[in-house]
Amino acid sequence: MALSDAVCRHAKPAPKLRKLSDGGGLQLWVQPGGARLWRLAYRFGGKQKVLALGAYPATSLADARQAREDAKRLLATGLDPSQERKRTAQSRDTFRIIAEEYVAKLKREGRAETTIVKVNWLLDFAYPSLGNHPITEIKPIEVLDVLRTIEARGRHETARRLRSTIGSVFRYAVATVRAESDPTILLRGALTQPVVKPRAAVTEPEPVGGLLRAIDHFDGQPSIRMALQLMALLFPRPGELRLSEWTEFDLRAGVWSIPPHRMKMRRCHRVPLSTQAVEILRALHKITGSGTLLFPSIRSDEQPISDNTMNATLRRLGYSSDEMTAHGFRATASTLLNESGKWHPDAIERQLAHVESNDVRRAYARAEFWDERVRMMQWWADHLDGLRLRVGCCRSRGHRVKLTASSFRTP
């Protein structure tokens, strides 16, 4: 007897599985726990098979009957409905589709735009070979072939990062029940280990003074000179300063509050401003204060300077990429502040916005060390002034120029 919607709606569970037939192999299975599931019993190749058609009421009686007719049409052409469904599902669950879902998830989680760009850049290396393949059919050797192609170009770090990113896509597929395992786990140790090269930085006192004098005498765009001066005084990550907005600064209170979305660890970070930093910011405000950004691009007030602008300026001043980088100001400050012996190491780490790697210690080490950091940042600015005034050499456009204390120029 054919089923009706009322029969389906009021079907009661029993201690054992109940099977209510609608004819033509279509059945409503009423589980002891109360779930009602559509199943289609059919024969293919001499074997009895069962095809899942969904759960009632999400899949209505009419939907289940339509699915039964679709399955019958496939059987009439000699195709197995179960295999065809699997093939269709695989065509939807390609590596590219799941990777794009994974990137969308990162965006929903509020990951930094630079992180999203980097992930997409890495995935572009994988798409030509893996993009259109069903994710369940991708083997470790296929992933390794992609990685070795990059490795053959000498880009060992890129290959390592791509392996990690591909692994993240597979783990997302596992979590969403569209893959059974992550093949990149089997590739650990298969790639050439990249040689870790720390970012170049000047960390000896006298050369630091020479660097500061070279920056002070930069004859290019004043705002870029000020950006490098602030990098030395405040030692943020370059992107944190490059993307900074005027609303983040309270010059009266002497505080720069960096919002979480621009911080590496997604936590608001406060930076005490020394009197020297405030003086530079007031001078900068006369140049760019009418807009939103502290350091707008020369092409558009709505876009910041590029991430290479400060490094390019250091190259103009005669510092090669093996000598100094914009990020290197963090190493400069960390080294000299620790060597001074005046400040608690945790206060220095907190000012650098570093996060304790030990989970237990991180749970308890929540102190801001704010008062000490305020004193430390003013001491650091005064210390840099002292280094700057030492007689020495600065570099400008690749040439060494003799300077004296009277050569110092404020912004």
C-alpha positions in Angstrom: 0.0 0.0 0.0 1.3 3.4 -0.9 2.2 5.8 1.9 0.6 9.1 2.7 2.1 12.1 4.2 -0.1 11.6 7.3 1.2 8.1 7.7 4.8 9.3 7.5 4.2 12.2 9.9 2.6 10.0 12.6 4.8 6.9 12.2 5.8 5.8 15.7 9.1 4.1 16.6 9.2 0.6 17.9 11.8 -1.4 19.8 13.1 -2.6 16.5 13.5 -1.0 13.1 10.2 -0.5 11.2 10.1 -0.5 7.4 7.1 1.2 5.8 6.8 0.5 2.1 5.6 2.9 -0.6 6.1 0.5 -3.4 8.8 0.2 -6.1 11.5 -0.4 -3.5 10.9 3.0 -1.7 10.8 2.5 2.1 10.5 4.7 5.2 12.7 3.3 7.9 11.5 4.3 11.4 14.5 4.0 13.8 13.9 3.0 17.4 15.3 6.4 18.4 12.6 8.1 16.3 14.5 9.1 13.2 12.6 8.5 9.9 14.9 7.8 6.9 14.1 7.2 3.2 15.7 4.2 1.6 15.4 2.7 -1.9 16.0 -1.1 -2.2 17.0 -2.2 -5.7 19.1 -4.8 -7.5 22.1 -4.2 -9.7 24.4 -6.7 -11.2 22.6 -9.5 -9.4 23.2 -7.9 -6.0 20.7 -6.4 -3.5 21.5 -2.8 -2.7 20.1 0.1 -0.7 20.3 3.8 -1.6 19.8 6.5 1.1 17.5 9.3 -0.1 17.4 11.6 3.0 15.5 12.0 6.2 11.8 12.8 6.7 10.4 15.5 6.9 13.4 17.4 5.4 13.0 15.1 2.4 9.2 15.0 1.8 7.3 12.0 0.4 7.0 13.7 -3.0 10.8 14.3 -3.0 11.5 10.7 -2.1 9.2 9.4 -4.9 11.0 11.7 -7.4 14.3 10.3 -6.3 13.0 6.8 -6.8 12.0 7.6 -10.4 15.4 9.2 -11.0 17.1 6.0 -9.8 14.9 3.8 -11.9 15.8 5.8 -15.0 19.5 5.2 -14.2 18.9 1.5 -13.8 17.1 1.4 -17.1 20.3 2.7 -18.8 22.5 0.2 -17.0 23.9 2.6 -14.4 24.1 2.0 -10.6 22.4 4.8 -8.8 24.8 4.5 -5.8 27.9 4.8 -8.0 26.4 7.7 -10.0 25.7 9.6 -6.7 29.2 9.0 -5.5 30.6 10.2 -8.9 28.4 13.3 -8.7 29.4 14.1 -5.2 33.1 13.7 -6.1 32.6 16.2 -9.0 31.3 18.7 -6.5 34.0 18.0 -3.9 37.1 18.9 -5.9 40.2 20.2 -4.2 39.6 23.7 -5.5 36.0 23.8 -4.3 36.9 22.7 -0.8 40.0 24.9 -0.7 37.8 27.9 -1.6 35.4 26.9 1.2 38.4 26.7 3.6 39.5 30.2 2.6 35.9 31.5 3.1 36.0 30.0 6.6 39.3 31.9 7.3 37.5 35.1 6.3 34.6 34.4 8.6 37.0 33.9 11.4 38.4 37.4 10.8 41.8 36.4 9.7 44.1 39.2 8.5 43.8 40.2 4.9 47.5 39.5 4.4 46.9 35.9 5.7 44.1 35.4 3.2 46.2 36.8 0.3 49.1 34.5 1.3 46.9 31.4 1.5 45.3 32.1 -1.9 48.8 32.7 -3.4 50.0 29.4 -2.1 46.9 27.5 -3.3 47.5 28.9 -6.8 50.5 26.7 -7.0 48.3 23.6 -6.3 45.3 24.3 -8.5 46.8 23.5 -11.9 47.6 19.9 -10.9 45.1 19.2 -8.0 42.3 21.8 -8.5 39.8 19.7 -10.5 40.5 16.4 -8.9 38.0 14.9 -6.4 39.7 15.4 -3.1 39.1 11.7 -2.1 41.2 10.6 -5.1 44.3 12.7 -4.5 47.3 10.6 -3.4 50.3 11.6 -1.4 52.6 11.2 -4.5 50.4 13.7 -6.4 50.8 16.3 -3.7 54.6 15.5 -3.5 54.9 16.1 -7.3 53.5 19.6 -6.8 55.8 20.4 -3.9 58.9 19.1 -5.7 58.1 21.3 -8.7 58.4 24.3 -6.4 61.3 22.9 -4.6 63.2 22.4 -7.9 63.1 26.2 -8.3 65.0 26.6 -5.0 61.9 27.8 -3.1 62.2 25.5 -0.2 60.3 27.6 2.3 57.4 28.1 -0.2 57.2 24.3 -0.7 57.1 23.8 3.1 54.3 26.4 3.5 52.3 24.9 0.6 52.5 21.5 2.2 51.0 22.9 5.4 48.3 24.8 3.5 47.3 21.8 1.5 47.1 19.8 4.7 44.8 22.4 6.2 42.4 22.0 3.2 42.4 18.2 3.6 41.8 18.5 7.4 38.9 20.8 6.6 37.6 18.2 4.2 37.9 15.5 6.9 36.0 17.7 9.4 33.2 18.2 6.9 33.0 14.5 6.1 34.3 14.8 2.5 37.7 13.1 3.0 39.0 10.4 5.2 42.6 11.5 5.8 45.2 14.1 5.2 47.9 12.8 2.8 50.4 15.5 3.6 51.0 13.8 7.0 52.8 11.1 5.1 55.1 13.7 3.4 56.8 14.9 6.6 60.5 14.7 6.0 60.1 14.4 2.3 61.0 18.0 1.5 64.3 19.8 1.8 64.4 21.6 5.1 64.8 25.4 4.4 67.6 27.2 6.1 66.1 29.6 8.5 67.5 33.0 7.9 66.6 35.7 10.5 65.6 39.1 9.2 68.6 41.4 8.9 69.0 43.9 11.7 71.5 46.4 13.0 72.0 45.5 16.7 75.3 47.2 17.7 75.0 50.6 19.4 77.3 52.7 17.2 75.9 51.3 13.9 72.4 51.9 15.2 73.3 55.5 15.7 74.6 55.7 12.1 71.4 54.2 10.9 69.3 56.8 12.7 71.4 59.6 11.3 71.0 58.2 7.8 67.2 58.1 8.3 67.2 61.7 9.6 69.0 62.9 6.5 66.8 61.0 4.0 66.0 63.6 1.4 63.0 61.9 -0.1 59.3 62.0 0.9 59.1 63.4 4.5 56.4 61.0 5.6 58.5 58.0 4.7 61.4 59.4 6.7 59.0 59.7 9.6 57.7 56.2 9.1 61.3 54.8 9.6 61.8 57.1 12.6 58.6 55.7 14.2 59.7 52.2 13.3 62.9 52.8 15.4 61.1 54.4 18.3 58.0 52.1 18.5 59.3 48.9 16.8 55.9 47.5 15.7 55.6 45.0 12.8 55.8 47.0 9.6 52.3 46.3 8.5 50.9 47.5 11.9 52.4 51.0 11.2 51.9 51.0 7.5 48.2 50.5 7.8 47.7 52.6 10.9 44.9 55.2 11.0 44.8 58.5 12.9 41.8 57.5 15.0 44.1 54.9 16.7 46.3 57.6 18.2 45.7 59.6 21.4 48.5 62.1 21.3 47.5 63.8 24.6 47.5 60.5 26.5 50.5 59.3 24.5 49.0 56.0 23.5 48.6 54.1 20.1 45.9 51.4 20.3 46.3 48.9 17.5 43.0 47.1 16.8 42.9 43.3 17.0 42.3 42.7 13.3 45.7 44.2 12.4 47.6 42.2 15.1 49.3 38.9 14.3 47.7 37.3 17.4 44.3 39.1 17.0 44.5 40.9 20.3 44.4 44.7 20.8 47.8 46.1 21.5 48.7 49.4 23.1 51.9 51.2 22.5 53.1 53.9 24.8 54.3 57.0 22.9 57.4 58.8 24.0 57.6 62.5 23.7 59.8 62.1 20.6 57.2 59.9 19.0 54.5 62.4 19.7 56.6 65.2 18.2 57.0 63.2 15.0 53.3 62.3 14.9 52.3 66.0 15.3 54.6 66.9 12.4 53.2 64.0 10.3 49.7 65.1 11.1 50.3 68.4 9.3 51.1 66.4 6.1 48.6 63.5 6.2 46.2 64.4 9.0 43.4 65.4 6.7 42.9 61.8 5.6 42.4 58.5 7.4 45.8 56.9 7.0 49.1 58.0 8.5 51.0 56.8 5.5 48.8 57.0 2.3 50.1 56.0 -1.1 51.1 58.9 -3.4 48.6 57.4 -5.9 45.6 57.3 -3.6 44.8 58.7 -0.2 42.6 55.6 0.5 45.5 53.2 0.0 48.5 52.8 2.3 52.1 52.8 1.2 53.2 49.4 -0.1 54.8 46.8 2.1 58.1 47.4 0.3 58.3 51.2 0.6 60.3 51.2 3.9 62.7 48.5 2.8 63.3 50.3 -0.5 64.1 53.5 1.4 66.7 51.6 3.5 68.2 50.3 0.2 68.4 54.0 -1.0 70.2 54.8 2.3 72.8 52.2 1.4 71.6 49.3 3.7 71.4 46.1 1.8 68.7 43.4 2.5 71.4 41.5 4.4 72.1 44.4 6.7 68.8 45.9 7.7 65.0 45.6 7.0 62.0 47.4 8.3 61.1 44.3 10.4 64.7 44.4 11.7 63.9 47.4 14.0 62.1 44.9 16.3 65.3 42.9 16.6 67.3 46.1 17.2 65.0 47.1 20.1 64.8 43.6 21.6 68.5 43.2 21.6 69.5 46.6 23.0 66.6 46.7 25.6 67.5 43.2 26.9 71.2 44.0 27.0 70.6 47.2 29.0 69.4 45.0 31.9 67.0 47.8 33.0 63.7 46.1 32.0 61.9 43.0 32.9 62.1 40.6 29.9 58.4 40.0 30.0 57.8 43.7 29.7 60.0 43.8 26.5 58.2 40.7 25.1 54.8 42.3 25.9 55.8 45.5 24.1 56.9 43.4 21.1 53.4 41.8 21.2 54.9 38.4 21.5 52.8 35.6 22.9 54.2 33.1 25.4 54.6 29.7 23.7 54.1 27.7 26.8 50.3 27.1 27.3 50.4 27.0 31.1 52.6 30.0 31.4 50.5 31.9 28.9 47.4 31.2 31.0 48.9 33.0 34.0 51.2 35.6 32.3 48.5 38.1 31.5 50.2 41.2 33.1 50.4 44.2 30.8 53.5 45.7 32.5 52.0 49.0 31.4 53.7 51.4 33.8 57.1 49.8 33.2 56.5 49.8 29.4 55.7 53.6 29.5 59.0 54.2 31.3 60.8 51.8 29.0 59.6 53.4 25.8 60.6 56.9 27.0 64.0 55.5 28.0 64.4 53.9 24.6 63.6 57.1 22.8 66.2 59.0 24.9 68.7 56.2 24.4 68.3 56.4 20.6 68.9 60.2 20.8 72.1 59.4 22.6 73.2 56.9 20.0 72.2 59.3 17.2 74.5 62.1 18.6 77.6 60.0 18.8 80.1 61.0 16.1 80.1 58.4 13.4 79.2 57.6 9.8 75.9 57.5 8.1 75.1 56.1 4.7 73.1 57.9 2.0 72.5 56.5 -1.5 75.4 54.1 -0.9 78.0 56.7 0.2 79.4 57.2 3.6 79.1 60.7 5.0 80.9 62.1 8.1 78.5 63.6 10.6 78.9 65.3 13.9 76.3 66.1 16.6 75.6 69.4 15.0 74.5 67.6 11.8 71.3 66.2 13.6 68.1 67.3 12.0 64.7 66.8 13.6 61.5 66.3 11.5 
